[in-house]
Amino acid sequence: MQGKILIHHEKCKGCRLCMTFCPKGCIRVSAKLNAKGYAYAECDPDKPCTGCGTCALMCPEAIIEVYRE
């Protein structure tokens, strides 16, 4: 099963919990900053997401949506 995640960048505070707990390492820190000045989380296009949903469960801001294809 393949997955896709959508991270609402402008709401991300860069806590990195999603990155820490992603079993496949699919999430990385962006080189860009959002409007609040945080280096936000983003998907790494080189690492396939399985859609497990761990990132969404760990996000304290609840800004990650997981889709399974």
Secondary structure, DSSP 8 states (H G I E B T S, - for coil): --EEEEE-GGG-----HHHHH-TT--EEEEEEE-TTS-EEEEE-TTS------HHHHH-TT--EEEEE-
